[in-house]
Amino acid sequence: MMANVFFARLILTVFVTATFGFLAAAFGEKMDEGTHGVLIEKLERVLETMEKGDESQQPVIVRLADLYAERARITAMSAMANGGTDSGASARKDRKRALELYYSVFDKLPAGDKGRAL
């Protein structure tokens, strides 16, 4: 019974997170650093609750890595737009986390998805 409740909450969390991201994309709105932060926090929590080796971890990890990489890009662009030449520790930290996540699933990705992770 507890497993069913846990699984239902997990599915709901992933669905809500994905829906929010798709809606923003569908209406042509770009997500800002804050929105990325909210989604990253949610997916990190989802990842923590998943069992190691669970097949559904892989797409969550790839999406999380994408979010970290995108937030690093936005942070760096914002810093440059404000006259800075250094994107700062925050962007470097996000890039490092994105790479860690991509590397953790790269060997398990289907051949068609490996380019996306590169």
DSSP file (Angstrom, degrees, kcal/mol; ACC not computed):
  #  RESIDUE AA STRUCTURE BP1 BP2  ACC     N-H-->O    O-->H-N    N-H-->O    O-->H-N    TCO  KAPPA ALPHA  PHI   PSI    X-CA   Y-CA   Z-CA
    1    1 A M     >        0   0    0      0, 0.0     4,-2.0     0, 0.0     5,-0.2   0.000 360.0 360.0 360.0 -45.5    0.0    0.0    0.0
    2    2 A M  H  >  +     0   0    0      1,-0.2     4,-2.8     2,-0.2     5,-0.2   0.874 360.0  54.9 -63.3 -36.7    2.8    2.4    0.9
    3    3 A A  H  > S+     0   0    0      1,-0.2     4,-2.7     2,-0.2    -1,-0.2   0.893 107.2  50.2 -63.9 -38.6    4.6    1.6   -2.3
    4    4 A N  H  > S+     0   0    0      2,-0.2     4,-2.4     1,-0.2    -2,-0.2   0.904 112.0  46.8 -66.1 -41.1    1.4    2.5   -4.3
    5    5 A V  H  X S+     0   0    0     -4,-2.0     4,-2.4     2,-0.2    -2,-0.2   0.926 113.9  48.4 -65.5 -44.6    1.1    5.8   -2.5
    6    6 A F  H  X S+     0   0    0     -4,-2.8     4,-2.4     1,-0.2    -2,-0.2   0.937 113.0  47.2 -60.1 -47.7    4.8    6.6   -3.0
    7    7 A F  H  X S+     0   0    0     -4,-2.7     4,-2.6     1,-0.2    -1,-0.2   0.892 111.2  51.5 -63.5 -40.4    4.6    5.7   -6.7
    8    8 A A  H  X S+     0   0    0     -4,-2.4     4,-2.4     2,-0.2    -1,-0.2   0.908 111.5  47.2 -63.6 -41.9    1.5    7.8   -7.2
    9    9 A R  H  X S+     0   0    0     -4,-2.4     4,-2.5     2,-0.2    -2,-0.2   0.883 111.8  51.3 -66.3 -38.3    3.1   10.8   -5.6
   10   10 A L  H  X S+     0   0    0     -4,-2.4     4,-2.5     2,-0.2     5,-0.2   0.942 111.3  46.5 -63.8 -48.1    6.2   10.3   -7.7
   11   11 A I  H  X S+     0   0    0     -4,-2.6     4,-2.7     1,-0.2    -2,-0.2   0.916 113.0  50.3 -60.6 -44.0    4.2   10.2  -10.9
   12   12 A L  H  X S+     0   0    0     -4,-2.4     4,-2.7     2,-0.2     5,-0.2   0.912 110.6  49.1 -62.2 -43.6    2.2   13.2   -9.9
   13   13 A T  H  X S+     0   0    0     -4,-2.5     4,-2.4     2,-0.2    -2,-0.2   0.932 113.8  45.2 -62.6 -46.7    5.4   15.2   -9.1
   14   14 A V  H  X S+     0   0    0     -4,-2.5     4,-2.7     1,-0.2     5,-0.2   0.908 113.9  50.6 -63.6 -41.4    7.0   14.3  -12.4
   15   15 A F  H  X S+     0   0    0     -4,-2.7     4,-2.8    -5,-0.2    -2,-0.2   0.926 111.8  46.1 -63.1 -46.2    3.8   15.1  -14.3
   16   16 A V  H  X S+     0   0    0     -4,-2.7     4,-2.3     2,-0.2    -1,-0.2   0.920 114.5  48.1 -64.0 -43.6    3.3   18.5  -12.7
   17   17 A T  H  X S+     0   0    0     -4,-2.4     4,-1.9    -5,-0.2    -2,-0.2   0.931 114.7  45.1 -62.6 -46.2    7.0   19.4  -13.2
   18   18 A A  H  X S+     0   0    0     -4,-2.7     4,-2.7     1,-0.2     5,-0.2   0.906 111.8  52.5 -65.0 -41.3    6.9   18.3  -16.9
   19   19 A T  H  X S+     0   0    0     -4,-2.8     4,-2.6    -5,-0.2     5,-0.2   0.917 107.8  51.4 -61.6 -43.4    3.6   20.0  -17.5
   20   20 A F  H  X S+     0   0    0     -4,-2.3     4,-1.9     1,-0.2    -1,-0.2   0.921 112.6  45.9 -60.0 -44.6    4.9   23.3  -16.1
   21   21 A G  H  X S+     0   0    0     -4,-1.9     4,-1.9     1,-0.2    -2,-0.2   0.900 113.1  48.9 -65.6 -41.9    7.9   23.1  -18.4
   22   22 A F  H  X S+     0   0    0     -4,-2.7     4,-2.9     1,-0.2    -2,-0.2   0.881 109.2  52.8 -67.2 -37.6    5.9   22.2  -21.5
   23   23 A L  H  X S+     0   0    0     -4,-2.6     4,-1.9     2,-0.2     6,-0.3   0.913 108.4  50.1 -63.6 -42.2    3.4   25.0  -20.9
   24   24 A A  H  <>S+     0   0    0     -4,-1.9     5,-2.0    -5,-0.2    -1,-0.2   0.917 114.6  44.4 -62.0 -42.1    6.2   27.5  -20.7
   25   25 A A  H ><5S+     0   0    0     -4,-1.9     3,-1.3     1,-0.2    -2,-0.2   0.894 110.2  55.3 -68.8 -39.3    7.7   26.2  -23.9
   26   26 A A  H 3<5S+     0   0    0     -4,-2.9    -1,-0.2     1,-0.3    -2,-0.2   0.847 110.6  44.4 -64.6 -34.3    4.2   26.0  -25.7
   27   27 A F  T 3<5S-     0   0    0     -4,-1.9    -1,-0.3    -5,-0.2    -2,-0.2   0.319 115.4-114.8 -93.9   8.9    3.5   29.6  -25.0
   28   28 A G  T < 5 +     0   0    0     -3,-1.3     2,-0.4     1,-0.3    -3,-0.2   0.623  67.2 144.0  72.1  12.9    7.0   30.7  -26.0
   29   29 A E      < -     0   0    0     -5,-2.0     2,-0.4    -6,-0.3    -1,-0.3  -0.694  44.2-137.3 -87.3 136.1    7.9   31.9  -22.6
   30   30 A K        -     0   0    0     -2,-0.4     2,-0.3    -3,-0.1    -5,-0.0  -0.725  18.6-121.0 -91.5 141.3   11.4   31.4  -21.5
   31   31 A M        -     0   0    0     -2,-0.4     2,-0.1   -10,-0.1    -1,-0.0  -0.594  26.4-142.9 -79.7 140.4   12.0   30.2  -18.0
   32   32 A D     >  -     0   0    0     -2,-0.3     4,-2.4     1,-0.1     5,-0.2  -0.316  33.9 -88.8 -92.5-178.7   14.2   32.4  -15.8
   33   33 A E  H  > S+     0   0    0      1,-0.2     4,-2.3     2,-0.2     5,-0.1   0.879 126.5  53.2 -59.1 -39.5   16.8   31.4  -13.2
   34   34 A G  H  > S+     0   0    0      2,-0.2     4,-2.1     1,-0.2    -1,-0.2   0.911 108.9  47.6 -63.8 -43.6   14.1   31.3  -10.5
   35   35 A T  H  > S+     0   0    0      1,-0.2     4,-2.3     2,-0.2     5,-0.2   0.910 111.7  50.8 -64.8 -42.1   11.9   28.9  -12.4
   36   36 A H  H  X S+     0   0    0     -4,-2.4     4,-2.8     1,-0.2    -1,-0.2   0.913 108.5  53.6 -59.2 -41.6   14.8   26.7  -13.2
   37   37 A G  H  X S+     0   0    0     -4,-2.3     4,-2.5     2,-0.2    -2,-0.2   0.903 108.0  48.9 -60.7 -42.5   15.7   26.7   -9.5
   38   38 A V  H  X S+     0   0    0     -4,-2.1     4,-2.2     2,-0.2    -1,-0.2   0.936 114.0  45.5 -63.1 -46.8   12.2   25.5   -8.6
   39   39 A L  H  X S+     0   0    0     -4,-2.3     4,-2.6     1,-0.2     5,-0.2   0.892 112.0  52.1 -65.4 -39.1   12.2   22.7  -11.1
   40   40 A I  H  X S+     0   0    0     -4,-2.8     4,-2.6    -5,-0.2     5,-0.2   0.934 109.4  49.5 -62.0 -46.0   15.7   21.7  -10.2
   41   41 A E  H  X S+     0   0    0     -4,-2.5     4,-2.1    -5,-0.2    -2,-0.2   0.925 112.4  48.0 -58.9 -45.0   14.7   21.4   -6.5
   42   42 A K  H  X S+     0   0    0     -4,-2.2     4,-2.3     1,-0.2    -2,-0.2   0.932 114.0  45.1 -63.7 -46.0   11.6   19.4   -7.3
   43   43 A L  H  X S+     0   0    0     -4,-2.6     4,-2.7     2,-0.2    -1,-0.2   0.849 109.9  55.0 -69.6 -32.4   13.5   17.0   -9.6
   44   44 A E  H  X S+     0   0    0     -4,-2.6     4,-2.0    -5,-0.2    -1,-0.2   0.914 110.3  47.2 -62.9 -41.5   16.4   16.6   -7.1
   45   45 A R  H  X S+     0   0    0     -4,-2.1     4,-1.5    -5,-0.2    -2,-0.2   0.904 111.7  50.1 -65.9 -40.7   13.8   15.6   -4.4
   46   46 A V  H  X S+     0   0    0     -4,-2.3     4,-0.9     1,-0.2     3,-0.3   0.931 110.4  50.5 -61.1 -45.0   12.2   13.2   -6.9
   47   47 A L  H >< S+     0   0    0     -4,-2.7     3,-0.6     1,-0.2    -1,-0.2   0.875 107.0  54.4 -61.7 -38.8   15.6   11.7   -7.6
   48   48 A E  H 3< S+     0   0    0     -4,-2.0    -1,-0.2     1,-0.2    -2,-0.2   0.835 108.7  49.0 -63.6 -33.0   16.3   11.3   -3.9
   49   49 A T  H 3< S+     0   0    0     -4,-1.5    -1,-0.2    -3,-0.3    -2,-0.2   0.634  93.1  94.5 -84.5 -13.2   13.1    9.3   -3.4
   50   50 A M  S << S-     0   0    0     -4,-0.9     2,-0.2    -3,-0.6     3,-0.1  -0.490  81.3-111.3 -80.5 148.9   13.7    6.9   -6.3
   51   51 A E    >   -     0   0    0     -2,-0.2     3,-1.9     1,-0.1     6,-0.1  -0.534  39.0 -98.3 -76.6 143.8   15.3    3.6   -5.8
   52   52 A K  T 3  S+     0   0    0      1,-0.3     3,-0.1    -2,-0.2    -1,-0.1  -0.357 110.2  22.3 -59.2 137.9   18.8    3.1   -7.2
   53   53 A G  T 3  S+     0   0    0      1,-0.3    -1,-0.3    -3,-0.1     2,-0.2   0.400  83.2 149.2  84.9  -3.7   18.6    1.2  -10.5
   54   54 A D    X   -     0   0    0     -3,-1.9     3,-1.9     1,-0.1     4,-0.4  -0.461  49.2-136.0 -64.0 130.3   15.0    2.2  -11.2
   55   55 A E  T >  S+     0   0    0      1,-0.3     3,-0.8    -2,-0.2    -1,-0.1   0.809 101.7  62.2 -58.8 -31.7   14.5    2.5  -15.0
   56   56 A S  T 3> S+     0   0    0      1,-0.2     4,-0.9     2,-0.1    -1,-0.3   0.550  86.1  76.9 -76.0  -5.2   12.5    5.7  -14.6
   57   57 A Q  H <> S+     0   0    0     -3,-1.9     4,-2.9     1,-0.2    -1,-0.2   0.885  82.0  67.2 -67.4 -38.5   15.6    7.5  -13.1
   58   58 A Q  H <> S+     0   0    0     -3,-0.8     4,-2.4    -4,-0.4     5,-0.2   0.904 101.7  42.0 -56.3 -52.4   17.3    7.9  -16.4
   59   59 A P  H  > S+     0   0    0      0, 0.0     4,-2.3     0, 0.0    -1,-0.2   0.854 115.2  52.5 -65.4 -30.5   14.9   10.4  -18.0
   60   60 A V  H  X S+     0   0    0     -4,-0.9     4,-2.4     2,-0.2    -2,-0.2   0.920 110.2  47.9 -67.2 -42.9   14.7   12.3  -14.7
   61   61 A I  H  X S+     0   0    0     -4,-2.9     4,-2.6     2,-0.2    -1,-0.2   0.915 112.4  48.5 -63.8 -43.9   18.5   12.5  -14.5
   62   62 A V  H  X S+     0   0    0     -4,-2.4     4,-2.4    -5,-0.2    -1,-0.2   0.921 113.0  47.3 -64.3 -43.3   18.7   13.7  -18.1
   63   63 A R  H  X S+     0   0    0     -4,-2.3     4,-2.2     2,-0.2    -1,-0.2   0.900 112.1  50.6 -64.2 -39.7   16.0   16.4  -17.6
   64   64 A L  H  X S+     0   0    0     -4,-2.4     4,-2.3     2,-0.2    -2,-0.2   0.917 110.1  49.5 -63.8 -43.5   17.7   17.5  -14.4
   65   65 A A  H  X S+     0   0    0     -4,-2.6     4,-2.6     1,-0.2    -2,-0.2   0.905 109.5  52.7 -61.7 -41.6   21.0   17.8  -16.2
   66   66 A D  H  X S+     0   0    0     -4,-2.4     4,-2.6     1,-0.2    -1,-0.2   0.908 108.9  49.8 -59.5 -42.5   19.4   19.8  -19.0
   67   67 A L  H  X S+     0   0    0     -4,-2.2     4,-2.5     2,-0.2    -2,-0.2   0.915 110.9  48.3 -64.8 -43.3   17.9   22.2  -16.4
   68   68 A Y  H  X S+     0   0    0     -4,-2.3     4,-2.2     2,-0.2    -2,-0.2   0.929 113.2  48.2 -61.6 -44.7   21.3   22.7  -14.7
   69   69 A A  H  X S+     0   0    0     -4,-2.6     4,-2.0     1,-0.2    -2,-0.2   0.910 113.0  47.6 -63.3 -42.6   23.0   23.4  -18.0
   70   70 A E  H  X S+     0   0    0     -4,-2.6     4,-2.5     2,-0.2    -1,-0.2   0.899 110.7  50.9 -66.3 -40.9   20.3   25.8  -19.1
   71   71 A R  H  X S+     0   0    0     -4,-2.5     4,-2.5     1,-0.2    -1,-0.2   0.889 109.3  51.6 -64.8 -37.4   20.4   27.7  -15.8
   72   72 A A  H  X S+     0   0    0     -4,-2.2     4,-2.4     2,-0.2    -1,-0.2   0.906 110.5  49.0 -63.5 -41.0   24.2   28.0  -16.1
   73   73 A R  H  X S+     0   0    0     -4,-2.0     4,-2.5     2,-0.2    -2,-0.2   0.925 112.3  47.4 -63.5 -45.5   23.8   29.4  -19.6
   74   74 A I  H  X S+     0   0    0     -4,-2.5     4,-2.4     2,-0.2    -2,-0.2   0.908 112.3  50.0 -63.4 -42.6   21.2   31.9  -18.5
   75   75 A T  H  X S+     0   0    0     -4,-2.5     4,-2.2     2,-0.2    -1,-0.2   0.920 112.3  47.1 -62.0 -44.7   23.4   33.0  -15.5
   76   76 A A  H  X S+     0   0    0     -4,-2.4     4,-2.2     2,-0.2    -2,-0.2   0.909 112.8  48.5 -65.4 -42.6   26.4   33.5  -17.8
   77   77 A M  H  X S+     0   0    0     -4,-2.5     4,-2.3     1,-0.2    -1,-0.2   0.893 111.2  50.8 -64.6 -39.6   24.4   35.5  -20.3
   78   78 A S  H  X S+     0   0    0     -4,-2.4     4,-1.3     2,-0.2    -1,-0.2   0.908 109.7  50.0 -64.3 -42.3   22.9   37.6  -17.6
   79   79 A A  H  <>S+     0   0    0     -4,-2.2     5,-2.5     1,-0.2    -2,-0.2   0.908 112.7  46.8 -63.2 -42.2   26.4   38.3  -16.2
   80   80 A M  H ><5S+     0   0    0     -4,-2.2     3,-1.6     1,-0.2    -1,-0.2   0.872 108.1  55.4 -68.5 -36.8   27.7   39.3  -19.6
   81   81 A A  H 3<5S+     0   0    0     -4,-2.3    -1,-0.2     1,-0.3    -2,-0.2   0.788 104.8  55.1 -65.6 -27.0   24.7   41.5  -20.3
   82   82 A N  T 3<5S-     0   0    0     -4,-1.3    -1,-0.3    -3,-0.2    -2,-0.2   0.215 129.5 -95.3 -92.1  15.4   25.5   43.4  -17.1
   83   83 A G  T < 5S+     0   0    0     -3,-1.6    -3,-0.2     1,-0.3     2,-0.1   0.442  83.1 131.3  91.2  -0.6   29.0   44.1  -18.2
   84   84 A G      < -     0   0    0     -5,-2.5    -1,-0.3    -6,-0.2     3,-0.1  -0.482  43.4-162.5 -84.3 157.2   30.7   41.2  -16.5
   85   85 A T  S    S+     0   0    0     -2,-0.1     2,-0.5     1,-0.1    -1,-0.1   0.514  75.0  68.6-110.7 -12.1   33.2   38.9  -18.1
   86   86 A D        -     0   0    0     -7,-0.1    -1,-0.1     1,-0.1     3,-0.1  -0.932  66.0-153.3-112.6 128.3   33.0   36.1  -15.6
   87   87 A S     >  -     0   0    0     -2,-0.5     4,-0.6     1,-0.2     3,-0.2   0.618  47.0-132.2 -77.0 -10.8   29.8   34.1  -15.2
   88   88 A G  H  >  -     0   0    0      1,-0.2     4,-1.7     2,-0.2    -1,-0.2  -0.039  26.3 -63.2  89.9 170.7   30.7   33.4  -11.6
   89   89 A A  H  > S+     0   0    0      1,-0.2     4,-2.7     2,-0.2     5,-0.2   0.809 125.1  62.8 -66.0 -31.9   30.8   30.4   -9.3
   90   90 A S  H  > S+     0   0    0      2,-0.2     4,-2.2     1,-0.2    -1,-0.2   0.929 105.7  43.7 -62.4 -46.5   27.1   29.8   -9.6
   91   91 A A  H  X S+     0   0    0     -4,-0.6     4,-2.5     2,-0.2    -1,-0.2   0.900 114.2  50.8 -66.4 -40.3   27.2   29.0  -13.3
   92   92 A R  H  X S+     0   0    0     -4,-1.7     4,-2.5     2,-0.2    -2,-0.2   0.912 109.9  50.4 -62.9 -41.3   30.4   26.9  -12.9
   93   93 A K  H  X S+     0   0    0     -4,-2.7     4,-2.3     1,-0.2    -2,-0.2   0.912 111.3  48.1 -63.1 -43.0   28.7   24.9  -10.1
   94   94 A D  H  X S+     0   0    0     -4,-2.2     4,-2.4     2,-0.2    -2,-0.2   0.904 111.6  49.8 -64.8 -41.1   25.6   24.3  -12.3
   95   95 A R  H  X S+     0   0    0     -4,-2.5     4,-2.4     2,-0.2    -2,-0.2   0.914 110.7  50.2 -63.1 -41.7   27.7   23.2  -15.3
   96   96 A K  H  X S+     0   0    0     -4,-2.5     4,-2.3     1,-0.2    -2,-0.2   0.918 111.6  47.5 -62.8 -43.6   29.7   20.8  -13.1
   97   97 A R  H  X S+     0   0    0     -4,-2.3     4,-2.3     2,-0.2    -1,-0.2   0.902 110.3  52.7 -65.3 -40.3   26.5   19.3  -11.7
   98   98 A A  H  X S+     0   0    0     -4,-2.4     4,-2.7     1,-0.2    -2,-0.2   0.927 110.5  47.6 -59.9 -45.4   25.0   19.0  -15.2
   99   99 A L  H  X S+     0   0    0     -4,-2.4     4,-2.9     1,-0.2     5,-0.2   0.904 109.6  53.1 -64.2 -41.1   28.1   17.1  -16.4
  100  100 A E  H  X S+     0   0    0     -4,-2.3     4,-1.7     1,-0.2    -1,-0.2   0.925 112.2  45.6 -57.8 -44.6   28.0   14.8  -13.4
  101  101 A L  H  X S+     0   0    0     -4,-2.3     4,-0.9     2,-0.2    -2,-0.2   0.927 113.0  48.6 -67.5 -45.1   24.4   13.9  -14.1
  102  102 A Y  H >X S+     0   0    0     -4,-2.7     4,-1.4     1,-0.2     3,-1.0   0.934 112.1  49.7 -59.6 -46.1   25.0   13.4  -17.9
  103  103 A Y  H 3< S+     0   0    0     -4,-2.9     4,-0.5     1,-0.2    -1,-0.2   0.845 102.9  61.9 -61.5 -33.7   28.1   11.2  -17.2
  104  104 A S  H 3< S+     0   0    0     -4,-1.7    -1,-0.2    -5,-0.2    -2,-0.2   0.756 119.6  23.7 -67.1 -23.0   26.1    9.1  -14.7
  105  105 A V  H XX S+     0   0    0     -3,-1.0     3,-1.1    -4,-0.9     4,-0.9   0.449  92.1 101.3-118.9  -2.9   23.7    7.9  -17.4
  106  106 A F  G >< S+     0   0    0     -4,-1.4     3,-1.1     1,-0.3    -2,-0.1   0.892  83.4  48.9 -54.8 -47.6   25.6    8.3  -20.6
  107  107 A D  G 34 S+     0   0    0     -4,-0.5    -1,-0.3     1,-0.2    -2,-0.1   0.747 112.4  50.1 -65.5 -22.8   26.5    4.6  -21.0
  108  108 A K  G <4 S+     0   0    0     -3,-1.1    -1,-0.2     2,-0.1    -2,-0.2   0.568  88.2 104.8 -91.7 -10.2   22.9    3.6  -20.4
  109  109 A L  S << S-     0   0    0     -3,-1.1     5,-0.1    -4,-0.9     2,-0.0  -0.404  80.1-106.0 -73.3 146.0   21.4    6.1  -22.9
  110  110 A P    >>  -     0   0    0      0, 0.0     3,-1.8     0, 0.0     4,-0.8  -0.368  36.5-107.6 -62.7 152.8   20.1    4.8  -26.3
  111  111 A A  H >> S+     0   0    0      1,-0.3     3,-0.7     2,-0.2     4,-0.5   0.833 118.5  57.9 -53.6 -36.7   22.4    5.7  -29.1
  112  112 A G  H 34 S+     0   0    0      1,-0.2    -1,-0.3     2,-0.1     4,-0.2   0.708 108.0  46.3 -69.4 -20.4   20.0    8.3  -30.5
  113  113 A D  H <> S+     0   0    0     -3,-1.8     4,-1.1     1,-0.1     3,-0.4   0.523  89.0  84.1 -98.6  -7.6   20.0   10.2  -27.2
  114  114 A K  H <X S+     0   0    0     -4,-0.8     4,-1.2    -3,-0.7     3,-0.2   0.850  84.1  59.4 -67.9 -33.1   23.8   10.2  -26.6
  115  115 A G  H  < S+     0   0    0     -4,-0.5    -1,-0.2     1,-0.2     3,-0.2   0.868 101.1  55.4 -61.1 -36.6   24.2   13.3  -28.8
  116  116 A R  H  4 S+     0   0    0     -3,-0.4    -1,-0.2     1,-0.2    -2,-0.2   0.869 107.6  48.9 -63.7 -37.5   21.9   15.3  -26.6
  117  117 A A  H  <        0   0    0     -4,-1.1    -1,-0.2     1,-0.3    -2,-0.2   0.723 360.0 360.0 -76.6 -21.0   24.0   14.5  -23.6
  118  118 A L     <        0   0    0     -4,-1.2    -1,-0.3    -3,-0.2    -2,-0.2   0.497 360.0 360.0 -77.4 360.0   27.2   15.5  -25.3
